[in-house]
């Protein structure tokens, strides 16, 4: 009687067939910041390893493999462009949902509570841009890359916070989340305003109308995904055709997704959508983007080129120094001027750690870098600079947070 049981177990595990329960567990894990950040980090490391092997040419071929059927009329779209334009639209949709949640139920609901992270985020955009321009002034293309060090990567930053600051107080995590979400909103606005070369008004108008229709249906309480998915896809396509970066559609649709409570206490549209899309964003969209974007050469000549390129140095300084100065300085000034309060559970040392962590620019910085520099060698130097800065910012923040963990653990 034992043998059939063993055979059934072997048959169930080989060849491997994911069960519904297993798939549910994976999706649940990907909804946590730690797992999502680790998956993204592993994807970036895999790209770096591949790009520094004798098979680096195959990696470049993958990046530039074109997938642009003529009937789509989207121009020349290679794998890298699909990752940044389509997959990151899902990432920004999640960012839009988070911003809507913050506005409805979170820190941004109360203007007094919102003032601290909003002012810190705004200062954390301005200071890195100014530092970048000060360092890179006079270099060819310097004026194109000023926005690269202005962004904070939500997933990566929250993952580092979760791993290094296990006793993190809830208000500090809320501060970082709100800071990063507002930062993303500013970044997507910058992309729409400063990285759009040519506007095609007809597809733009259709896209805006479709986004408006999406918002009206959300307001009216429509719940069927069979209506919303086609609307969202066609809206994305229209913005892609219009010349505006299609990730703008993602954050706009996310912000318009209803978080209104239902009379029968069913999950809201925002909660349902987040539940479905977050695992895809954390497990597929962002890791694939990281994989096709982060593969740069790390040989002596490539690193030497980074540290002699003032544009790349401006990116590093902007993220590591500028973000800290802007976020911490903005928060300090807001409290000193009476525009915001720090709160009983927060400490300035912890705000300093978050300010350092804001220098992890990874996803959005790489996106803006690709829009700012079309020359492959310049983009590679900028990508390397973003990776170096993100590692330095993470390490510095980890040191601060680990010290706070030890201090909080002391008796009395």
HUWO-V943624 format. One record per residue. RES is the residue in three letters. NEAR is the number of other C-alpha atoms within 10 Angstrom. D_LAST is the distance of its C-alpha to the last C-alpha in Angstrom with 1 decimal. Layout:
# HUWO-V943624
res:RES near:NEAR d_last:D_LAST
res:RES near:NEAR d_last:D_LAST
This chain:
# HUWO-V943624
res:UNK near:5 d_last:61.4
res:UNK near:6 d_last:58.6
res:UNK near:8 d_last:60.3
res:UNK near:9 d_last:60.5
res:UNK near:10 d_last:56.8
res:UNK near:11 d_last:56.1
res:UNK near:10 d_last:58.6
res:UNK near:10 d_last:57.1
res:UNK near:11 d_last:53.6
res:UNK near:12 d_last:55.1
res:UNK near:12 d_last:57.1
res:UNK near:13 d_last:54.1
res:UNK near:10 d_last:52.1
res:UNK near:8 d_last:55.0
res:UNK near:8 d_last:56.0
res:UNK near:9 d_last:52.6
res:UNK near:10 d_last:52.8
res:UNK near:11 d_last:49.6
res:UNK near:10 d_last:49.2
res:UNK near:9 d_last:48.1
res:UNK near:9 d_last:44.9
res:UNK near:11 d_last:44.2
res:UNK near:11 d_last:45.0
res:UNK near:13 d_last:42.6
res:UNK near:11 d_last:39.8
res:UNK near:14 d_last:40.5
res:UNK near:19 d_last:40.6
res:UNK near:14 d_last:37.4
res:UNK near:16 d_last:35.6
res:UNK near:22 d_last:37.2
res:UNK near:20 d_last:35.7
res:UNK near:17 d_last:32.2
res:UNK near:21 d_last:31.3
res:UNK near:19 d_last:30.3
res:UNK near:19 d_last:33.7
res:UNK near:25 d_last:35.7
res:UNK near:25 d_last:34.2
res:UNK near:19 d_last:34.8
res:UNK near:21 d_last:38.4
res:UNK near:25 d_last:39.1
res:UNK near:19 d_last:37.7
res:UNK near:14 d_last:39.9
res:UNK near:23 d_last:42.9
res:UNK near:24 d_last:42.4
res:UNK near:16 d_last:42.1
res:UNK near:16 d_last:45.2
res:UNK near:21 d_last:47.1
res:UNK near:21 d_last:46.1
res:UNK near:17 d_last:47.2
res:UNK near:20 d_last:50.5
res:UNK near:20 d_last:51.3
res:UNK near:16 d_last:51.0
res:UNK near:12 d_last:53.3
res:UNK near:8 d_last:57.2
res:UNK near:11 d_last:57.2
res:UNK near:18 d_last:55.6
res:UNK near:13 d_last:58.9
res:UNK near:13 d_last:58.5
res:UNK near:20 d_last:55.1
res:UNK near:15 d_last:56.7
res:UNK near:12 d_last:59.5
res:UNK near:14 d_last:57.1
res:UNK near:19 d_last:55.4
res:UNK near:15 d_last:58.8
res:UNK near:14 d_last:60.5
res:UNK near:15 d_last:62.1
res:UNK near:14 d_last:61.8
res:UNK near:15 d_last:63.7
res:UNK near:11 d_last:66.5
res:UNK near:9 d_last:69.1
res:UNK near:6 d_last:69.1
res:UNK near:9 d_last:65.5
res:UNK near:11 d_last:66.4
res:UNK near:15 d_last:63.0
res:UNK near:12 d_last:64.2
res:UNK near:11 d_last:63.2
res:UNK near:16 d_last:60.0
res:UNK near:16 d_last:58.7
res:UNK near:20 d_last:55.8
res:UNK near:22 d_last:53.4
res:UNK near:22 d_last:54.6
res:UNK near:17 d_last:54.4
res:UNK near:23 d_last:50.8
res:UNK near:28 d_last:49.8
res:UNK near:21 d_last:52.0
res:UNK near:21 d_last:51.9
res:UNK near:21 d_last:48.8
res:UNK near:24 d_last:46.5
res:UNK near:26 d_last:48.0
res:UNK near:24 d_last:46.2
res:UNK near:26 d_last:42.9
res:UNK near:27 d_last:43.4
res:UNK near:27 d_last:44.4
res:UNK near:25 d_last:41.0
res:UNK near:25 d_last:39.5
res:UNK near:27 d_last:41.8
res:UNK near:26 d_last:40.5
res:UNK near:22 d_last:36.9
res:UNK near:25 d_last:37.9
res:UNK near:23 d_last:39.7
res:UNK near:21 d_last:36.7
res:UNK near:20 d_last:34.5
res:UNK near:17 d_last:37.3
res:UNK near:15 d_last:37.8
res:UNK near:12 d_last:34.4
res:UNK near:16 d_last:31.8
res:UNK near:24 d_last:30.4
res:UNK near:21 d_last:33.9
res:UNK near:14 d_last:35.0
res:UNK near:13 d_last:33.5
res:UNK near:13 d_last:34.8
res:UNK near:12 d_last:31.8
res:UNK near:18 d_last:29.3
res:UNK near:20 d_last:31.8
res:UNK near:19 d_last:32.2
res:UNK near:26 d_last:29.2
res:UNK near:28 d_last:30.1
res:UNK near:25 d_last:33.8
res:UNK near:23 d_last:33.9
res:UNK near:27 d_last:31.7
res:UNK near:31 d_last:34.1
res:UNK near:18 d_last:37.2
res:UNK near:24 d_last:36.0
res:UNK near:33 d_last:35.1
res:UNK near:26 d_last:38.7
res:UNK near:20 d_last:40.3
res:UNK near:23 d_last:38.6
res:UNK near:32 d_last:39.3
res:UNK near:23 d_last:42.9
res:UNK near:18 d_last:43.4
res:UNK near:22 d_last:42.0
res:UNK near:29 d_last:44.2
res:UNK near:22 d_last:47.3
res:UNK near:15 d_last:46.6
res:UNK near:18 d_last:46.5
res:UNK near:22 d_last:49.3
res:UNK near:15 d_last:51.7
res:UNK near:12 d_last:55.3
res:UNK near:12 d_last:54.8
res:UNK near:10 d_last:57.0
res:UNK near:14 d_last:55.3
res:UNK near:20 d_last:52.3
res:UNK near:15 d_last:52.6
res:UNK near:17 d_last:52.4
res:UNK near:24 d_last:49.0
res:UNK near:25 d_last:46.8
res:UNK near:27 d_last:45.1
res:UNK near:31 d_last:44.1
res:UNK near:38 d_last:40.7
res:UNK near:35 d_last:39.8
res:UNK near:33 d_last:38.7
res:UNK near:31 d_last:35.5
res:UNK near:22 d_last:35.8
res:UNK near:26 d_last:33.9
res:UNK near:24 d_last:34.1
res:UNK near:27 d_last:33.1
res:UNK near:28 d_last:30.2
res:UNK near:23 d_last:28.7
res:UNK near:18 d_last:29.2
res:UNK near:21 d_last:27.4
res:UNK near:24 d_last:24.5
res:UNK near:17 d_last:24.4
res:UNK near:15 d_last:24.6
res:UNK near:21 d_last:22.3
res:UNK near:22 d_last:19.5
res:UNK near:12 d_last:19.0
res:UNK near:16 d_last:15.9
res:UNK near:18 d_last:18.0
res:UNK near:12 d_last:17.5
res:UNK near:10 d_last:20.9
res:UNK near:15 d_last:21.7
res:UNK near:18 d_last:21.5
res:UNK near:15 d_last:23.9
res:UNK near:15 d_last:26.1
res:UNK near:21 d_last:26.2
res:UNK near:23 d_last:27.4
res:UNK near:22 d_last:29.8
res:UNK near:25 d_last:31.3
res:UNK near:27 d_last:31.5
res:UNK near:25 d_last:33.4
res:UNK near:28 d_last:35.6
res:UNK near:26 d_last:36.7
res:UNK near:26 d_last:37.1
res:UNK near:24 d_last:39.5
res:UNK near:19 d_last:41.4
res:UNK near:17 d_last:42.0
res:UNK near:22 d_last:43.0
res:UNK near:24 d_last:45.5
res:UNK near:13 d_last:46.9
res:UNK near:15 d_last:47.4
res:UNK near:21 d_last:49.1
res:UNK near:17 d_last:51.4
res:UNK near:12 d_last:52.3
res:UNK near:14 d_last:52.5
res:UNK near:18 d_last:53.3
res:UNK near:14 d_last:56.3
res:UNK near:9 d_last:59.6
res:UNK near:9 d_last:62.2
res:UNK near:13 d_last:61.9
res:UNK near:14 d_last:64.3
res:UNK near:13 d_last:64.4
res:UNK near:13 d_last:65.9
res:UNK near:18 d_last:63.3
res:UNK near:20 d_last:60.6
res:UNK near:15 d_last:62.1
res:UNK near:16 d_last:62.4
res:UNK near:25 d_last:58.8
res:UNK near:18 d_last:57.5
res:UNK near:13 d_last:59.6
res:UNK near:21 d_last:58.3
res:UNK near:23 d_last:54.7
res:UNK near:16 d_last:55.6
res:UNK near:14 d_last:57.2
res:UNK near:22 d_last:54.1
res:UNK near:20 d_last:52.1
res:UNK near:15 d_last:54.7
res:UNK near:18 d_last:54.8
res:UNK near:20 d_last:51.0
res:UNK near:14 d_last:51.1
res:UNK near:10 d_last:53.9
res:UNK near:15 d_last:51.8
res:UNK near:14 d_last:53.8
res:UNK near:14 d_last:51.9
res:UNK near:11 d_last:54.4
res:UNK near:12 d_last:53.3
res:UNK near:8 d_last:57.1
res:UNK near:12 d_last:57.4
res:UNK near:19 d_last:54.3
res:UNK near:12 d_last:54.5
res:UNK near:12 d_last:58.0
res:UNK near:18 d_last:57.2
res:UNK near:19 d_last:54.1
res:UNK near:15 d_last:56.1
res:UNK near:15 d_last:59.1
res:UNK near:27 d_last:56.9
res:UNK near:26 d_last:55.2
res:UNK near:20 d_last:58.7
res:UNK near:24 d_last:60.0
res:UNK near:25 d_last:57.3
res:UNK near:24 d_last:57.8
res:UNK near:22 d_last:61.5
res:UNK near:22 d_last:60.8
res:UNK near:19 d_last:59.3
res:UNK near:22 d_last:55.8
res:UNK near:23 d_last:53.2
res:UNK near:24 d_last:53.0
res:UNK near:24 d_last:49.1
res:UNK near:24 d_last:49.5
res:UNK near:28 d_last:51.0
res:UNK near:29 d_last:47.9
res:UNK near:25 d_last:45.4
res:UNK near:21 d_last:47.9
res:UNK near:26 d_last:48.6
res:UNK near:27 d_last:44.9
res:UNK near:23 d_last:44.2
res:UNK near:21 d_last:47.2
res:UNK near:26 d_last:46.2
res:UNK near:26 d_last:45.6
res:UNK near:20 d_last:42.2
res:UNK near:15 d_last:43.8
res:UNK near:13 d_last:42.9
res:UNK near:11 d_last:45.9
res:UNK near:6 d_last:47.1
res:UNK near:6 d_last:47.0
res:UNK near:7 d_last:43.4
res:UNK near:10 d_last:44.6
res:UNK near:14 d_last:42.6
res:UNK near:17 d_last:43.5
res:UNK near:21 d_last:45.6
res:UNK near:23 d_last:42.6
res:UNK near:16 d_last:40.7
res:UNK near:14 d_last:43.7
res:UNK near:18 d_last:44.5
res:UNK near:21 d_last:41.0
res:UNK near:15 d_last:41.0
res:UNK near:12 d_last:44.3
res:UNK near:18 d_last:44.0
res:UNK near:22 d_last:40.4
res:UNK near:20 d_last:41.1
res:UNK near:20 d_last:44.3
res:UNK near:24 d_last:42.6
res:UNK near:27 d_last:39.8
res:UNK near:22 d_last:42.0
res:UNK near:20 d_last:45.3
res:UNK near:22 d_last:45.6
res:UNK near:26 d_last:42.8
res:UNK near:25 d_last:43.1
res:UNK near:23 d_last:46.9
res:UNK near:26 d_last:46.6
res:UNK near:27 d_last:44.2
res:UNK near:23 d_last:46.6
res:UNK near:24 d_last:49.7
res:UNK near:27 d_last:48.0
res:UNK near:25 d_last:45.7
res:UNK near:25 d_last:48.3
res:UNK near:27 d_last:49.0
res:UNK near:19 d_last:50.3
res:UNK near:15 d_last:47.8
res:UNK near:10 d_last:50.4
res:UNK near:9 d_last:50.5
res:UNK near:9 d_last:53.1
res:UNK near:15 d_last:51.2
res:UNK near:16 d_last:47.9
res:UNK near:12 d_last:50.0
res:UNK near:15 d_last:51.5
res:UNK near:23 d_last:48.1
res:UNK near:14 d_last:46.9
res:UNK near:10 d_last:50.3
res:UNK near:17 d_last:50.4
res:UNK near:21 d_last:49.0
res:UNK near:29 d_last:48.8
res:UNK near:27 d_last:46.5
res:UNK near:21 d_last:44.5
res:UNK near:29 d_last:44.2
res:UNK near:36 d_last:42.7
res:UNK near:31 d_last:40.1
res:UNK near:21 d_last:39.2
res:UNK near:34 d_last:39.2
res:UNK near:38 d_last:36.8
res:UNK near:29 d_last:34.4
res:UNK near:19 d_last:34.5
res:UNK near:30 d_last:36.1
res:UNK near:35 d_last:33.8
res:UNK near:27 d_last:30.7
res:UNK near:22 d_last:32.3
res:UNK near:25 d_last:33.7
res:UNK near:33 d_last:30.7
res:UNK near:25 d_last:28.0
res:UNK near:19 d_last:30.6
res:UNK near:23 d_last:31.8
res:UNK near:28 d_last:28.4
res:UNK near:20 d_last:27.5
res:UNK near:17 d_last:31.0
res:UNK near:20 d_last:30.8
res:UNK near:15 d_last:27.7
res:UNK near:12 d_last:29.1
res:UNK near:9 d_last:32.4
res:UNK near:9 d_last:31.1
res:UNK near:15 d_last:32.4
res:UNK near:20 d_last:29.2
res:UNK near:17 d_last:25.6
res:UNK near:17 d_last:22.5
res:UNK near:10 d_last:20.6
res:UNK near:7 d_last:17.1
res:UNK near:9 d_last:16.0
res:UNK near:15 d_last:17.6
res:UNK near:12 d_last:16.7
res:UNK near:12 d_last:19.6
res:UNK near:14 d_last:18.6
res:UNK near:19 d_last:19.1
res:UNK near:21 d_last:22.3
res:UNK near:20 d_last:23.4
res:UNK near:24 d_last:23.0
res:UNK near:29 d_last:25.1
res:UNK near:30 d_last:27.6
res:UNK near:29 d_last:28.1
res:UNK near:33 d_last:28.5
res:UNK near:36 d_last:31.1
res:UNK near:35 d_last:33.3
res:UNK near:33 d_last:34.0
res:UNK near:30 d_last:37.4
res:UNK near:30 d_last:39.1
res:UNK near:26 d_last:41.1
res:UNK near:24 d_last:42.1
res:UNK near:26 d_last:42.5
res:UNK near:27 d_last:44.9
res:UNK near:23 d_last:46.7
res:UNK near:24 d_last:47.2
res:UNK near:25 d_last:48.2
res:UNK near:23 d_last:50.9
res:UNK near:20 d_last:52.2
res:UNK near:23 d_last:52.1
res:UNK near:17 d_last:53.8
res:UNK near:10 d_last:56.7
res:UNK near:9 d_last:57.6
res:UNK near:10 d_last:56.2
res:UNK near:13 d_last:55.4
res:UNK near:20 d_last:53.5
res:UNK near:20 d_last:51.6
res:UNK near:23 d_last:50.7
res:UNK near:25 d_last:49.3
res:UNK near:29 d_last:47.3
res:UNK near:26 d_last:46.0
res:UNK near:24 d_last:44.9
res:UNK near:26 d_last:43.2
res:UNK near:30 d_last:41.3
res:UNK near:21 d_last:40.2
res:UNK near:19 d_last:39.1
res:UNK near:25 d_last:37.2
res:UNK near:26 d_last:35.4
res:UNK near:18 d_last:34.4
res:UNK near:19 d_last:33.1
res:UNK near:27 d_last:31.2
res:UNK near:24 d_last:29.6
res:UNK near:16 d_last:28.6
res:UNK near:16 d_last:27.2
res:UNK near:27 d_last:25.1
res:UNK near:21 d_last:24.0
res:UNK near:13 d_last:22.7
res:UNK near:20 d_last:20.6
res:UNK near:25 d_last:19.3
res:UNK near:17 d_last:18.5
res:UNK near:16 d_last:16.4
res:UNK near:20 d_last:14.5
res:UNK near:15 d_last:14.1
res:UNK near:11 d_last:12.6
res:UNK near:10 d_last:10.1
res:UNK near:12 d_last:9.1
res:UNK near:10 d_last:9.0
res:UNK near:7 d_last:6.5
res:UNK near:5 d_last:3.8
res:UNK near:4 d_last:0.0
